């Protein structure tokens, strides 16, 4: 069965019917392959969640009563696995979201925007796209086949390839960029890729990954060697990231009684054009103290950072913008401080603050969580972007999210 490649034209979006046929064919093949083996029920597993997220956004410090827009959506996720035998496994995961609220009036074309699939096979579509009223969207963000043995692990298809060692900023993560402020997408986007890993003795391994693209210039491929040295997990990587050559180093271990992690990547333009070489470096220290409170301090240097304060709001979860690896923060020097812990068996708190030092900006994200029961949670999340303008504190953007989550 042929599937269409992604293009920038709306007509190229894969229709619902094709997606259904693709999934049905995959499941039919699985059932036929294992019909004489043990039952489908024993081989098949699933989990997921249903979330309702409501948000209010506003601008100035004194304008909390003047709501800019209401941001609402229902988010359903389904993660499935099928074990063919002891070595082969299939994975299929998808997310369904229904957006509604006043914010749609201020974002014309929102349904078309979120339906754009970054992969080479378009598995994303907005099946209800009523501008200004409601948008319903489905995306398959995992679809892979995996082979594993004692020494090998090979995965082909849409998958999450995580090469990051650090917690907040990951310059080594060439295949999937993490945006700390996008708290509602825990799984992170997937890549249409091939990943091959070979394991050796003494915690050593070699991994190769290739992220497919419509043209070679936009492809990402790299190799990574991991080993353990003096109780530190170390990784060295090299490859091609879009239009750049990339070389990186990462580590994870302990510095006395605190966790110590870091990673750095150098990007050099392949073509001799107007692009500049970029170096991103991040380090972090984390520790849990006696009362169970978790502390994290991290720092990031981006050699290509700009001095545009307004760009700080690109991180906003309400904005939905995708970050570029070479611009994990829009400025050069950033620090992050986080404190988290349990207030009681059912109440938790988390506060993360980013300081954009060289542009006088800051981002704060406080979270309060309440466990209604084992698989039902309620949380309130705030996001505030502020900056200094003519030595005066200015609010750039604010939002409060109320999220209800049921996991199954």
C-alpha positions in Angstrom: 0.0 0.0 0.0 1.4 3.4 -1.0 1.4 6.3 1.4 2.0 9.9 0.5 5.1 11.8 1.5 4.7 15.0 3.5 4.8 18.2 1.6 3.9 21.8 2.5 0.6 21.6 0.6 -2.5 20.9 2.5 -3.7 18.4 -0.2 -0.8 16.1 0.7 -2.2 15.4 4.2 -2.8 11.7 4.5 -6.6 11.1 4.6 -8.2 9.3 7.5 -9.1 6.4 5.3 -5.4 5.7 4.4 -4.4 5.9 8.0 -7.1 3.4 9.0 -6.0 1.0 6.2 -2.4 1.3 7.2 -3.2 0.4 10.9 -5.7 -2.3 9.9 -3.1 -3.9 7.5 -0.5 -3.9 10.2 -2.8 -5.5 12.8 -4.1 -8.1 10.3 -0.5 -9.1 9.5 0.3 -9.5 13.2 -2.8 -11.6 13.8 -2.0 -13.9 10.8 1.6 -14.2 11.8 0.8 -15.3 15.3 -2.5 -17.1 14.8 -1.0 -20.5 15.6 1.0 -19.3 18.6 -0.4 -18.1 22.0 -3.4 -16.0 22.2 -3.6 -12.4 21.0 -4.6 -11.3 24.5 -1.3 -12.6 26.0 0.8 -10.8 23.5 -1.1 -7.4 23.3 -0.8 -4.7 26.0 -2.1 -1.1 26.1 -2.1 1.9 28.4 -2.9 5.6 28.1 -4.7 8.5 29.6 -7.5 11.1 29.2 -6.8 14.7 30.1 -8.9 17.8 30.2 -6.8 21.0 30.1 -8.1 24.5 30.6 -6.1 27.7 30.5 -6.3 31.4 30.7 -3.7 33.8 29.3 -3.1 37.5 29.9 -0.4 40.0 29.4 0.5 42.7 32.0 1.3 42.3 35.7 -1.8 44.3 36.6 -4.1 42.9 33.9 -5.0 39.5 35.4 -8.6 40.6 35.2 -8.2 41.1 31.4 -8.0 37.6 30.0 -6.5 37.6 26.5 -7.8 34.2 25.5 -9.2 31.0 27.0 -7.3 27.8 25.9 -9.2 24.5 26.3 -8.7 21.0 25.0 -9.4 17.4 25.7 -6.4 15.1 25.2 -6.6 11.3 24.8 -3.6 9.0 24.4 -3.3 5.3 23.5 0.0 3.4 23.7 -0.1 -0.2 22.4 2.5 -3.0 22.2 2.4 -6.4 20.5 5.0 -9.1 21.2 5.5 -11.2 18.2 8.0 -13.5 19.9 10.9 -13.2 22.4 12.8 -10.9 19.9 10.3 -9.0 17.9 7.8 -6.4 19.1 5.5 -3.9 17.4 4.5 -0.5 18.9 1.7 1.9 17.9 0.9 5.1 19.8 -1.4 7.9 19.0 -2.9 11.1 20.5 -6.3 12.6 19.9 -7.0 16.2 20.8 -10.1 18.4 20.6 -9.5 22.1 20.9 -12.1 24.7 21.7 -12.3 28.1 23.3 -11.7 31.7 22.6 -8.1 31.3 21.6 -9.1 29.8 18.3 -10.5 33.1 17.2 -7.0 34.7 17.5 -5.2 31.9 15.6 -6.6 31.5 12.2 -5.5 28.3 10.5 -4.7 26.6 13.8 -6.1 23.3 12.6 -3.9 23.4 9.5 -0.9 24.3 11.6 -1.1 21.4 14.1 -1.9 19.0 11.3 1.5 19.5 9.7 3.5 16.3 10.2 7.3 16.7 10.6 7.9 13.1 9.4 8.3 11.8 5.9 5.0 9.9 6.2 2.1 12.1 7.0 0.2 10.5 9.9 -1.4 13.7 11.3 -4.7 15.2 10.4 -7.4 17.6 11.7 -10.7 15.8 11.1 -12.7 18.7 12.4 -11.4 22.1 11.4 -14.0 24.8 12.1 -12.0 28.0 12.3 -12.7 29.9 15.5 -15.0 27.3 17.0 -13.5 23.8 17.3 -10.5 21.8 16.0 -10.2 18.0 16.4 -6.8 16.4 15.6 -5.3 13.0 15.6 -1.6 12.1 15.2 0.3 8.8 15.2 3.6 9.7 16.9 4.9 6.2 17.4 4.8 3.3 14.9 7.7 0.9 15.0 9.0 -2.6 14.8 11.8 -3.6 17.2 14.2 -6.5 17.2 16.2 -7.2 20.4 18.7 -9.9 21.4 21.6 -10.2 23.9 23.9 -7.9 21.9 21.6 -6.1 19.5 18.6 -3.7 19.6 17.2 -2.5 16.2 14.2 -0.3 15.8 12.6 0.9 12.6 9.8 3.4 12.3 8.4 6.5 14.1 10.1 6.5 17.5 11.6 8.6 20.3 15.4 8.6 20.1 16.7 10.1 23.4 20.5 10.9 23.4 20.2 13.6 26.1 21.9 13.1 29.5 20.9 16.4 31.1 17.4 17.1 32.6 16.3 20.5 31.2 18.6 21.3 28.2 19.9 18.6 25.9 22.5 19.7 23.3 23.3 16.0 22.5 19.6 15.2 21.6 20.0 15.5 17.9 16.7 13.7 17.0 14.1 15.1 19.4 14.2 18.5 21.0 12.9 18.9 24.6 10.9 22.1 25.6 10.7 22.2 29.4 7.7 24.5 29.3 5.7 22.1 27.2 4.6 20.1 30.2 1.5 18.5 28.7 3.4 16.4 26.1 5.3 14.0 28.3 6.1 11.5 25.5 7.8 14.1 23.2 7.6 14.0 19.4 8.8 11.0 17.5 11.2 10.7 14.5 10.8 8.6 11.4 14.1 6.8 11.8 16.2 3.7 12.0 18.1 3.1 15.2 20.7 0.3 15.6 22.5 -0.4 18.9 25.3 -3.0 19.6 26.1 -3.8 23.3 29.5 -4.9 24.6 30.9 -5.9 27.9 31.6 -3.4 30.7 28.6 -1.2 29.9 29.9 -0.2 26.5 27.7 0.2 23.4 27.7 1.8 20.0 24.5 3.3 18.6 23.7 4.6 15.1 20.6 6.4 14.1 19.2 7.9 10.9 16.3 10.3 10.8 14.8 10.2 7.3 13.8 13.4 5.4 12.4 14.2 2.0 15.8 15.5 0.9 19.3 14.7 2.2 20.0 18.3 3.3 17.4 17.9 6.1 18.3 14.4 7.2 19.9 13.7 10.6 22.2 10.8 11.2 24.9 10.2 13.8 26.8 7.6 15.7 27.4 7.5 19.4 29.8 5.5 21.6 28.9 5.0 25.3 31.2 3.7 28.0 31.7 3.9 31.8 34.8 5.6 33.2 35.4 6.1 37.0 31.6 5.6 37.7 30.7 8.2 35.0 28.6 7.2 32.0 30.2 9.0 29.1 29.1 9.4 25.5 30.8 10.7 22.4 28.8 11.4 19.3 29.4 12.7 15.7 27.2 13.1 12.7 25.1 15.3 10.5 22.3 17.6 11.9 20.3 19.1 9.1 22.8 21.5 7.4 25.6 21.1 10.0 28.2 18.7 11.1 27.8 17.9 14.8 30.3 16.6 17.4 29.2 16.1 21.0 30.2 14.9 24.4 28.0 14.0 27.4 28.4 12.5 30.9 26.3 11.5 33.9 27.6 10.6 37.4 28.0 11.9 40.9 30.0 14.8 42.4 30.2 13.8 46.0 26.6 13.3 47.1 25.0 15.2 44.2 24.2 14.1 40.7 26.4 15.8 38.1 25.4 15.7 34.4 26.4 17.6 31.3 26.6 17.7 27.6 28.0 19.8 24.8 27.6 19.9 21.1 29.5 21.8 18.4 27.6 22.5 15.1 29.6 23.5 12.0 28.0 24.5 8.7 28.6 22.0 6.0 28.3 24.6 3.3 30.4 27.8 3.3 27.4 30.2 3.6 26.3 32.9 6.0 25.7 30.4 8.8 27.9 30.5 11.8 29.4 27.7 14.0 27.4 27.1 17.2 28.4 25.6 20.5 25.8 24.6 23.1 26.9 23.4 26.6 24.7 22.6 29.6 25.6 21.2 33.0 23.4 20.3 36.0 23.6 19.4 39.7 20.7 17.6 41.4 20.2 16.3 44.9 17.4 15.0 47.2 17.8 16.3 50.7 16.7 14.5 54.0 13.1 15.5 53.9 12.6 14.2 50.4 12.8 17.6 48.7 14.5 17.5 45.3 16.8 20.3 44.1 18.1 20.9 40.6 20.4 23.7 39.3 21.4 23.8 35.7 23.2 26.2 33.3 23.2 26.6 29.6 25.5 28.5 27.2 24.4 29.1 23.6 27.2 30.8 21.6 24.6 31.9 19.0 22.1 33.4 21.4 20.4 36.7 20.5 19.4 39.6 22.7 15.7 39.8 21.8 13.7 39.7 25.1 10.4 39.0 23.4 11.6 35.7 21.9 11.6 34.3 25.4 7.9 33.7 25.1 8.5 31.2 22.3 8.9 28.6 25.1 5.2 29.0 26.1 3.2 25.8 26.3 0.2 27.8 25.0 2.1 28.9 22.0 2.9 25.4 20.8 6.1 26.4 19.0 8.7 23.8 18.1 12.2 24.6 19.3 15.3 24.1 17.3 18.2 22.3 18.9 20.6 25.2 18.1 18.2 27.5 20.0 17.2 25.7 23.2 17.1 29.2 24.6 17.0 32.4 22.5 19.8 34.0 24.5 23.4 33.2 25.4 23.5 32.6 29.2 20.7 30.9 31.1 20.3 29.3 34.5 17.6 27.0 35.8 16.6 26.3 39.4 14.0 23.7 40.4 12.6 22.6 43.8 10.1 19.8 44.1 8.6 17.6 46.8 5.6 16.0 48.5 3.7 18.3 50.8 1.6 15.4 52.0 0.8 11.9 50.6 -1.7 13.5 48.2 -0.3 17.0 47.6 2.9 17.8 45.7 4.6 21.0 44.6 7.1 21.8 41.9 8.7 25.2 41.1 11.0 25.7 38.1 12.6 29.1 37.3 14.7 30.0 34.2 16.8 33.1 34.2 17.9 34.5 30.9 20.8 36.4 32.4 22.1 38.4 29.5 18.8 39.8 28.3 17.2 40.4 31.7 14.4 37.9 31.3 12.9 35.2 33.4 10.4 32.4 33.2 8.7 30.7 36.2 6.5 27.6 36.2 5.0 26.7 39.6 2.9 23.5 39.8 0.6 22.1 42.5 -0.6 18.5 42.2 -3.4 16.7 44.0 -3.8 12.9 43.8 -7.6 12.2 43.8 -6.9 8.5 43.6 -4.2 6.2 42.4 -4.8 6.9 38.7 -6.6 10.3 38.8 -4.7 13.5 39.3 -5.5 17.2 39.3 -2.9 19.9 38.8 -2.6 23.6 38.6 0.3 25.0 36.5 1.3 28.6 36.1 3.6 30.1 33.5 4.9 33.6 33.6 7.5 35.4 31.4 8.9 38.7 32.6 11.8 41.0 31.6 13.5 44.3 32.3 12.5 47.1 30.0 14.2 50.4 30.7 15.1 49.1 34.2 11.4 48.4 34.8 9.9 44.9 35.3 7.6 44.1 32.4 5.2 41.1 32.1 5.6 39.5 28.6 3.1 36.7 28.9 1.2 34.8 31.6 -0.9 31.7 31.8 -2.6 29.4 34.3 -3.5 25.8 33.4 -5.9 23.5 35.2 -5.5 19.9 34.2 -7.5 16.8 35.1 -5.8 13.5 34.2 -7.1 9.9 34.3 -4.6 7.2 33.5 -5.5 3.6 32.5 
